[in-house]
Each structure stands twice: as C-alpha cells, then as structure tokens.
C-alpha cells in the first residue's frame, strides 16, 4: 500500500515543483490595475527584522504576496507555522514541496512574542499542509492560539488552516482553542481541483467549514478563491451558494498571479468591474462581508475586516431582535 509518506518521499524537494500545464504557454502581461510598488519603507524593514529575529516564517514571503510592502509597512504579517515545506504541490502555490522537518515546540512562544513586539490587535496564523502528522498539525495550531492569548489577551486571532483531510478529530482540537475567525480557502471552483488543487477535495472543504459552525456558532468562518484560473462565472456563483449552505460568513475573491513559468498559467486578468459585481452578488446571497478586488488576499486588511464582521453581525442581530 502506498502511503502519504511514500508519496512525499518520492517527490523532489523543489522550490517550484512542476505543475500541470503547458511549459511553453505564454505568460500574460499584468494590467496596470494589478501593479504594486516595491517594498522599501522603514516600517517594512522593521517588520522584517522582527520576523527574522524570532526565526519565523511568513506566508507573505513564501507565497510572494503582492501586498507585502503595504502590510509590512503597517507592521502586519501573516505567520506561517509548522515549517516552510509543504506535503502537497498545488499548481498555484509558491511554497516549497517535500519532506517537512519536525515541529518546533518553541514556535508558539516565538509567534506570541512577535505578536507582542508588533503590537498587533489582530493576527493571522496559517500553515503549510502537514499530511505527515497524525493530526495534520491541529494541536500545534491550538498551542499557537493559546500562546498568543497568554501573551496578548486582547489580540483577536484569525487562523487559515489546511483541510485536515482524513485527520479524524483534528478540526475539533483547533475549534476548542476558540480562534475568533476560522478561515479555510477553497482556492478555486471544483472543476479546477484536479489540475489546481489535486491533493484536496472540494466538498470535504465545504463540510469542514460547515462543521466549524456546528461545533461553535460564535466563531466567524471565512473562505476565499482566486480567479483567472479558467473558471466560468456561473461556477463562481455556485461556489458562493455552496459556502452559504455551510453558513460561511466572509468570502474573499482575488486575482491569481502566476509565481513562475512552472506554475499554472493565468488564463485571464479579471477586471475591477467584475470583482465589484462579485462583491455585490455575494452580499445579496447573505455573506456578512465580501472582499473582492484584484489584489484581495485572505489576510489583506484582516484586522479592519474583522471589525466590519463584528459590526455586521451585531447589526443583523439587532434587526432580527
């Protein structure tokens, strides 16, 4: 029987794994609305020093986020726990694939120390996929949440988790630690999963988000997708309905940007007007909040969005009272 570890062991440890697309496909030129300035500010340098001095990894760097200059200038960073090597090789992702290292028991304390140093009122914690661990890293997520709460009790915590596929009981461990926001991204429409997200299962991800609400309805749930991967408009609208059927509160939609020629190509650049229409449609479908723009990312403006989420929930409760 071939196990997950066998698969990982036989996979090359590459920075840019080969992806399922034509290697000679033309790379589309970015339109003006997708361009960002290079990070050069003093705030950016200070954030970088805090991250490095605490020996931490950020998804901002690993995923090549276009908003890193803006966020780090404001001392906002999304910490990526459990190492920088992922057990999966999604066609859109810039994170290295291979055999991960052992979990670092001191990492939760270092993350909490960095959060305190930055003075964060809201923090986002994500991770690589850890299919090699019995619980997929759920206990480590819980320990990071508790460490932050001990160091800065007033900081609200948002987590962006893997799918914990075939990890029985893992989700319950994370939810018991009571993050304020539980985010798990669908990434793309189901018809793209075999080529874009082959290690995941669309309806498992929907069920994961639904289960969070069943266990603890007070936790905000969130999910996001990238567009420009060849999806059809109607598929996006159906995906919105699937998320609402799972009582997801918040949806993000952003433009996919190809990290390298070896990754899945950008099929097209979606216009700002189309993004605006998705936001309008999402609100009519019942999401408390929809963030939809070319440069929208899961953790972009997360603190401001959390405040808006709470306000939207309070307004809804008053209306229904």
C-alpha positions, 0 to 999 in steps of 0.5 A: 500500500502506498502511503502519504509518506511514500508519496512525499518521499518520492517527490523532489524537494523543489522550490517550484515543483512542476505543475500541470500545464503547458511549459511553453504557454505564454505568460500574460502581461499584468494590467496596470490595475494589478501593479504594486510598488516595491517594498522599501519603507522603514516600517517594512524593514522593521517588520522584517527584522522582527520576523527574522529575529524570532526565526519565523516564517511568513506566508507573505514571503513564501507565497510572494504576496503582492501586498507585502510592502503595504502590510509590512509597512503597517507592521502586519504579517501573516505567520506561517507555522509548522515549517516552510515545506509543504506535503502537497504541490498545488499548481498555484502555490509558491511554497516549497514541496517535500519532506517537512522537518519536525515541529518546533515546540518553541514556535508558539512562544516565538509567534506570541512574542512577535505578536507582542513586539508588533503590537498587533490587535489582530493576527493571522496564523496559517500553515503549510499542509502537514499530511505527515502528522497524525493530526495534520498539525491541529494541536500545534495550531491550538498551542499557537492560539493559546500562546498568543492569548497568554501573551496578548489577551486582547489580540483577536486571532484569525487562523487559515488552516489546511483541510485536515483531510482524513485527520479524524478529530483534528478540526475539533482540537483547533475549534476548542482553542476558540480562534475568533475567525476560522478561515479555510480557502477553497482556492478555486471552483471544483472543476479546477481541483484536479489540475489546481488543487489535486491533493484536496477535495472540494466538498470535504472543504465545504463540510469542514467549514460547515462543521466549524459552525456546528461545533461553535456558532460564535466563531466567524468562518471565512473562505476565499478563491482566486480567479483567472484560473479558467473558471466560468462565472456561473461556477463562481456563483455556485461556489458562493451558494455552496459556502452559504449552505455551510453558513460561511460568513466572509468570502474573499475573491482575488486575482491569481498571479502566476509565481513562475513559468512552472506554475499554472498559467493565468488564463485571464486578468479579471477586471475591477468591474467584475470583482465589484459585481462579485462583491455585490452578488455575494452580499445579496446571497447573505455573506456578512462581508465580501472582499473582492478586488484584484489584489484581495488576499485572505489576510489583506486588511484582516484586522479592519475586516474583522471589525466590519464582521463584528459590526455586521453581525451585531447589526443583523442581530439587532434587526432580527431582535 
